[in-house]
Amino acid sequence: MNWLNRRTICAVAVVAVLLALVLGTGAGLFDGVPLLNPAAAGAIELLALAALVGSWARRDQRWLSRTLPLLWGSALVLTVAAVVTLRVTGTIRDRYPPIFAAWFALAVAAIAGVPFALSRPGLVRRIAAVSAVPLTLAGGLLVLDQVYAVWPNVGDLLGHTRALGGGALDRALRAPPPAVREQGLLGVYDMPATISHFQHRPGYVYLPPAYFTADRPNLPVIVVLAGVPGWTSQWPQAGKAVTTAAGYAADHHGVAPVLVFVDQNGGTYRDTECVDGPLGNAETFLTVDIPAFVTATLHIPHHATTWAVVGFSEGGTCAADLVLRHPGIFRHLVDLGGESRPTLHGPRSTLLTLFDGSAAAERAHDPVYLLATRRYDQVSAWFAAGADDPRGIVAAHQLAQAAAAAGATSHEFTGDGGHNWQFAGTAFAQVLPQLAQDLGIH
């Protein structure tokens, strides 16, 4: 009975601790905990492997010769099937390290091994098997995060942007508190697709301190686009765009560009390449509805010379295409890690999925063709890629040379990192001072 009581007390304590952790995490108590910590990630990955090996440790000959190999074989088959499916469907088009597939297999093996461990005696082995599931999932997530830097902190993983919305945003706009007047404001907006009727997710807007002054200047506007897979909070969080803009504002008496973070895809894995086509009227949304939203809701006038598009990955391809096709709406572009032209997984898929089979429409959205057939003397263009992104470097060089030949003020550089958010965030910080000058801030 005493043992039962102690065991019950321990179980209740464990549940209470887990519940407190869940509630605290949901409340944002751990939002600032960094996830891009190689030492911590390595420790969790080692714990995951130790728990997994510990859950398999037994002397049963049938287990070692038949069950365990069958378990691993099933995990490998499921992993191969997942990799093939992602490639065939075009959900993942970029190359990724083989270690991603290895951690997927480990997680599958951990989940599949739990019933076998729980059906056999051995308390330590049961604990190891149950612990291996969250640990392998966390280990795989951290491995992915170390490569792409998608979630710098726990709060980013949970989607805690600390952006204002609804009534709180309305009140802050009507009567800005001191913190807003000093640092600016990040607000959530569902930008209406009045003309395009494009299905999209809500976006964000960063308003610098100067926006809240009585003699508000005509602030420039930067439309900011993420890639695929992607969501609108990636640039404020992983790309540190708001932090970068706020730092710039602090050095320029509160003046900085307004950043408009827009959803050009309508889904995490959808890829419109910012064109009007079978996937929706993304181009019209960006070139008609977004300027209308900025002028009507934010009361910022539209002048092509003070409007820019910045994008990473697919967003970078969009930035080049949008400015080159619509220099009367946007006059400045920053293409970070984009392709040389709108591309899906194969020429045929690109032609049919993006352009409904129209070769003329595809050519009209090809930046290389546009730069070869038009002049862009009043356009400024930035093309960059990470040092570990050879395909991006080739595309950036090709477009930078073509832009210079077409009369644009063309900039090209290679940044630190690969095709990831560490590169994108650092590159944006490098570009912003000159871009802001091009947009009219002195």
C-alpha positions in Angstrom: 0.0 0.0 0.0 2.9 2.4 0.8 4.4 1.6 -2.5 1.1 2.2 -4.2 0.8 5.6 -2.5 4.3 6.6 -3.4 3.7 5.6 -7.0 0.4 7.5 -7.1 2.1 10.6 -5.6 4.9 10.4 -8.2 2.4 10.0 -11.0 0.3 13.0 -9.9 3.5 15.0 -9.5 4.6 14.2 -13.0 1.2 15.0 -14.4 1.2 18.3 -12.5 4.6 19.3 -13.8 3.7 18.4 -17.4 0.4 20.3 -17.1 2.3 23.4 -15.7 4.8 23.2 -18.6 1.9 23.0 -21.1 0.0 25.9 -19.6 3.2 28.0 -19.2 4.2 27.4 -22.8 0.7 28.3 -24.0 0.8 31.5 -21.9 4.1 32.5 -23.5 6.4 32.0 -20.4 9.0 30.2 -22.6 8.6 32.3 -25.7 12.1 33.7 -25.4 13.9 30.3 -25.0 16.2 30.0 -28.0 15.9 27.0 -30.3 19.0 27.9 -32.5 21.4 26.6 -29.8 23.6 23.8 -31.3 24.7 22.6 -27.9 21.1 22.2 -26.6 20.0 20.7 -29.8 22.8 18.2 -29.7 22.0 17.2 -26.1 18.3 16.6 -27.0 19.3 14.6 -30.0 21.6 12.4 -27.9 18.9 11.9 -25.3 16.5 10.8 -28.1 19.0 8.3 -29.5 19.7 7.0 -25.9 16.0 6.6 -25.2 15.4 4.8 -28.4 18.3 2.4 -27.9 17.2 1.8 -24.3 13.7 1.0 -25.4 15.0 -1.8 -27.7 17.5 -3.3 -25.2 16.3 -6.8 -24.4 17.8 -10.3 -24.6 14.7 -11.9 -26.3 16.1 -13.7 -29.4 12.8 -13.4 -31.2 12.8 -9.6 -30.6 16.4 -9.2 -31.9 16.1 -11.5 -34.9 12.6 -10.8 -36.1 10.6 -8.1 -34.4 13.2 -5.3 -34.3 14.3 -5.8 -38.0 10.7 -5.8 -39.0 10.1 -2.6 -37.0 13.1 -0.9 -38.7 12.1 -2.2 -42.1 8.7 -0.7 -41.7 10.1 2.7 -40.6 12.4 2.7 -43.7 9.6 1.9 -46.1 7.4 4.6 -44.7 10.3 7.1 -44.9 11.0 6.3 -48.5 7.3 6.5 -49.3 7.1 9.9 -47.6 10.2 11.2 -49.5 8.8 10.0 -52.8 5.4 11.5 -52.1 6.9 14.9 -51.3 8.9 14.9 -54.5 6.2 13.6 -56.8 3.6 16.1 -55.5 6.0 18.9 -55.6 5.4 19.8 -51.9 9.2 19.9 -51.3 11.2 21.1 -54.4 14.5 22.2 -52.8 17.2 19.8 -51.8 17.5 19.0 -48.2 20.1 17.1 -46.1 19.6 13.3 -45.9 19.7 13.6 -42.1 16.1 14.9 -42.3 14.9 11.6 -43.6 17.0 9.8 -41.0 15.2 11.6 -38.2 11.9 11.0 -39.7 12.7 7.3 -39.7 13.8 7.5 -36.1 10.5 9.1 -35.1 8.5 6.5 -36.9 10.5 3.7 -35.3 10.0 5.3 -31.9 6.2 5.6 -32.3 5.9 2.1 -33.7 8.0 0.6 -30.8 5.8 2.0 -28.0 3.2 -0.9 -28.1 5.9 -3.5 -28.0 7.6 -1.9 -25.0 4.4 -1.5 -23.1 3.3 -5.1 -23.6 6.5 -6.4 -22.0 7.7 -6.1 -18.4 10.5 -3.6 -17.5 9.7 -0.2 -16.1 12.9 1.5 -17.4 12.3 0.2 -20.9 8.7 1.4 -20.9 9.8 4.9 -19.8 12.5 4.9 -22.4 10.0 3.9 -25.2 7.5 6.6 -24.2 10.2 9.2 -23.8 11.7 8.4 -27.2 8.6 9.6 -29.0 8.7 13.3 -28.0 12.5 13.3 -27.9 12.9 12.0 -31.5 10.2 14.4 -32.7 12.0 17.3 -30.9 15.4 16.1 -32.2 14.2 16.0 -35.8 12.6 19.4 -35.4 15.8 20.9 -34.0 17.9 19.4 -36.8 15.5 21.0 -39.3 15.7 24.3 -37.4 19.5 24.4 -37.3 19.5 24.2 -41.1 16.7 26.6 -42.0 16.4 28.8 -38.9 12.6 28.9 -39.2 11.9 29.2 -35.5 14.6 31.2 -33.6 12.7 30.9 -30.3 9.9 28.8 -28.7 7.5 31.6 -29.2 8.1 31.5 -33.0 7.4 27.8 -33.1 4.1 28.4 -31.3 3.1 31.4 -33.5 3.3 33.9 -30.7 4.0 37.1 -32.8 2.9 39.6 -30.1 1.3 41.5 -32.9 -1.8 43.6 -32.0 -5.1 42.8 -33.6 -8.8 43.6 -33.2 -9.7 46.1 -30.6 -6.2 46.3 -29.2 -4.9 47.4 -32.6 -7.7 50.0 -33.0 -7.0 51.5 -29.6 -3.2 51.7 -30.3 -3.8 53.4 -33.6 -6.2 55.9 -32.0 -4.2 56.7 -28.9 -0.6 55.2 -29.3 0.9 54.3 -25.9 4.5 55.5 -25.2 6.0 52.1 -26.3 4.4 52.4 -29.7 5.6 56.0 -30.2 9.1 54.8 -29.3 9.4 51.5 -31.1 6.5 51.3 -33.6 3.8 48.7 -33.9 3.2 45.3 -35.5 -0.4 44.7 -36.3 -2.4 41.9 -37.8 -4.5 42.7 -40.8 -6.8 40.7 -43.0 -6.1 42.6 -46.2 -9.2 42.6 -48.4 -9.0 41.0 -51.9 -11.7 43.2 -53.3 -10.7 43.0 -56.9 -8.8 39.8 -57.1 -10.9 37.7 -54.8 -7.7 35.8 -54.0 -8.0 33.4 -51.1 -5.3 34.4 -48.6 -4.3 34.3 -45.0 -4.1 37.4 -42.7 -0.9 39.4 -42.9 1.0 41.8 -40.8 2.0 45.5 -41.0 4.9 47.2 -39.2 4.3 50.9 -38.6 7.4 52.8 -37.5 7.3 55.5 -34.7 7.1 58.3 -37.3 3.7 57.0 -38.4 2.3 58.1 -35.1 3.6 61.6 -35.1 1.3 64.6 -35.7 3.2 65.7 -38.8 3.5 62.2 -40.2 5.8 62.1 -43.2 5.0 60.3 -46.4 6.6 57.0 -45.4 7.8 54.6 -48.0 6.3 51.1 -48.2 7.9 47.7 -48.6 5.8 44.7 -49.5 7.5 41.7 -47.9 7.0 38.1 -49.1 8.1 34.8 -47.7 8.6 31.5 -49.7 7.2 28.0 -49.8 6.6 26.4 -47.3 5.8 29.6 -45.6 3.5 31.9 -43.7 3.3 35.6 -43.1 4.8 35.6 -39.7 8.1 34.2 -41.0 9.6 37.6 -41.9 8.7 39.3 -38.6 10.0 36.3 -36.6 12.6 34.2 -38.5 13.7 37.0 -40.8 13.8 39.6 -37.9 12.5 42.2 -40.3 10.6 44.2 -37.6 13.7 44.2 -35.3 15.8 45.4 -38.2 13.3 48.1 -39.2 12.9 49.3 -35.6 16.7 49.5 -35.3 16.8 51.6 -38.4 14.0 53.8 -37.2 15.9 54.4 -33.9 18.8 55.8 -35.9 16.7 58.0 -38.1 14.4 59.9 -35.7 11.7 57.2 -35.8 11.5 57.2 -39.6 11.6 53.9 -41.4 9.7 52.1 -44.2 6.3 50.7 -43.5 6.6 46.9 -43.9 3.5 45.0 -45.3 3.8 41.3 -44.8 1.5 39.7 -47.4 0.3 36.1 -48.1 0.8 35.6 -51.8 0.1 31.8 -51.7 -3.0 31.1 -49.6 -1.5 28.1 -47.9 1.7 26.8 -46.3 2.6 24.6 -49.3 0.7 26.3 -52.1 3.0 28.1 -54.6 1.4 30.7 -56.9 4.7 32.3 -57.9 2.6 35.5 -57.6 0.9 35.1 -61.0 -2.7 35.2 -62.0 -3.6 31.7 -63.0 -5.4 28.4 -62.0 -4.2 28.9 -58.4 -5.9 32.3 -58.1 -5.3 35.9 -58.9 -2.2 36.4 -56.7 -0.7 39.0 -59.0 -3.8 41.2 -59.0 -4.0 40.8 -55.2 -0.5 42.1 -54.8 -0.6 44.9 -57.5 -4.2 46.2 -57.0 -5.7 45.1 -53.7 -2.6 45.6 -51.5 -1.9 49.2 -52.7 -5.6 49.9 -52.2 -5.5 48.5 -48.7 -2.4 50.6 -47.8 -3.8 53.8 -49.1 -7.4 53.3 -47.7 -6.6 51.7 -44.4 -3.2 53.0 -43.5 -3.7 56.4 -45.2 -0.3 56.2 -47.0 -0.2 57.6 -50.5 1.0 55.4 -53.3 4.0 56.5 -55.3 5.9 53.9 -57.3 9.3 55.6 -56.4 8.7 55.0 -52.7 7.3 51.4 -53.0 9.4 48.2 -53.0 9.0 44.5 -52.9 11.4 42.3 -50.8 11.2 38.5 -50.9 13.0 35.4 -49.9 13.0 32.2 -52.0 9.8 32.0 -53.9 9.1 35.5 -52.5 12.4 36.7 -54.1 11.2 35.3 -57.5 8.0 37.2 -56.9 9.8 40.4 -56.1 11.7 40.4 -59.4 8.7 39.5 -61.4 6.3 42.0 -59.8 8.6 45.0 -60.1 9.7 44.2 -63.7 6.1 43.7 -64.8 4.7 46.6 -62.8 7.3 49.4 -62.5 4.5 51.9 -62.3 3.5 50.3 -59.0 6.8 49.2 -57.5 10.1 50.7 -58.4 12.5 48.8 -56.2 13.1 45.0 -55.7 15.1 42.8 -53.4 15.4 39.2 -54.5 16.9 37.0 -51.9 17.5 33.4 -52.9 14.9 33.5 -55.7 14.8 31.5 -58.9 15.6 33.1 -62.3 12.0 32.7 -63.3 8.7 31.4 -61.8 9.2 27.6 -61.6 7.4 24.6 -60.1 8.5 21.0 -60.2 9.1 20.7 -63.9 8.5 22.7 -67.1 5.2 21.0 -67.9 3.8 21.5 -64.4 4.9 25.1 -64.4 3.2 25.8 -67.7 -0.1 24.1 -66.8 -0.3 24.9 -63.1 0.8 28.5 -63.2 -0.1 29.7 -66.7 -3.0 27.3 -67.7 -0.9 26.1 -70.7 -0.2 29.5 -72.1 3.4 29.8 -73.3 2.8 33.6 -74.0 1.8 34.1 -70.4 4.8 32.2 -69.1 7.2 34.2 -71.3 5.5 37.5 -70.1 6.5 36.5 -66.5 10.1 35.5 -67.3 12.4 38.2 -65.7 15.2 37.3 -68.2 12.9 37.9 -71.1 11.5 41.2 -69.6 15.0 42.5 -68.9 16.1 41.6 -72.5 13.1 43.4 -74.1 12.4 46.5 -71.9 14.4 49.3 -70.2 14.3 49.8 -66.4 16.3 53.0 -66.0 14.4 54.1 -62.9 14.4 50.7 -61.1 16.8 49.7 -58.3 17.3 45.9 -58.0 19.1 43.7 -55.4 20.0 40.1 -56.1 21.6 37.9 -53.4 21.9 34.4 -52.3 23.7 32.5 -49.4 27.2 31.3 -49.9 25.9 27.7 -49.4 23.2 28.1 -52.0 24.9 27.5 -55.4 21.7 27.5 -57.4 20.6 30.8 -55.9 24.0 32.3 -56.6 23.8 31.4 -60.3 20.3 32.9 -60.5 21.3 36.1 -58.7 24.3 36.6 -61.0 22.2 36.0 -64.1 19.5 38.5 -63.1 21.9 41.1 -61.8 23.8 41.2 -65.0 20.6 41.3 -67.1 19.2 44.1 -64.9 22.3 46.2 -65.3 22.2 45.7 -69.0 18.5 46.9 -69.0 19.5 50.1 -67.3 18.5 49.3 -63.7 20.7 50.2 -60.7 21.7 46.7 -60.0 23.3 45.3 -56.9 24.6 41.7 -56.3 26.2 40.1 -53.3 26.6 36.7 -51.7 25.6 36.5 -48.0 26.4 34.2 -45.1 24.5 30.9 -44.8 22.5 28.9 -47.3 19.0 28.9 -48.5 17.7 29.7 -45.0 16.3 32.4 -42.8 19.6 33.2 -41.2 20.8 34.3 -44.7 17.5 36.2 -45.4 17.5 38.1 -42.2 21.1 39.1 -42.4 20.7 40.1 -46.1 17.7 42.3 -45.3 19.6 44.1 -42.6 22.5 44.6 -45.1 20.2 46.0 -47.8 17.9 48.1 -45.7 20.0 51.3 -45.3 20.6 51.7 -49.0 17.1 50.6 -49.9 15.6 53.1 -47.5 17.7 55.8 -49.2 16.5 54.7 -52.6 13.0 55.0 -51.2 13.5 58.6 -50.2 14.7 58.4 -46.6 17.8 60.6 -46.0 
